[in-house]
Each structure stands twice: as structure tokens, then as C-alpha cells.
């Protein structure tokens, strides 16, 4: 799967993650950051922060029921709060 806007790779507890910046106009209108667990045993996208241009809401979604390191989630939220919505 190709992920547009691939950004920094983070490692927590020996697991690699990648931040992806993506705009969505097909199913919803907005911009978001996604956190992907990568590698051979990666779970795919595990977190999303999304700015909806229509509702002007900034939301956070966890896409896994498996535990994630607290510092990973905290770092993702800090990063998303600086980049979403994108600066004009």
C-alpha cells in the first residue's frame, strides 16, 4: 500500500511507526495525520487525527483495540496539533 505524505519514523518498545500526512476529498473533505505501525508484523494504521473542512471539527480516532505506548500517543497528538489543519 502506498501512503502519501510519508513522514518521520518513530520507534517505541522496538516497534516502528510512521506518520503520514494525507488529504481526503473522496469520502470526506479534510486533512489528517495517520500513524501507521510498520514492519513485517505491523498492524497498519493505528491512530488518526483529522480536520474536517465541512464541519470544522478536529477529531482523534484510535483504530486498534490493542494497547499503544502512552508516550507514542502523546507524541502523535503533539505532532498532529502542530500540523493539522494545514497552515494556509
Secondary structure, DSSP 8 states (H G I E B T S, - for coil): ---TTEEEEEEETTEEEEEEEEEE-SSSSEEEEEEEEESTT--EEEEEEEEETTT--EEEEE--SS---HHHHHHHHHHHHHHSS---
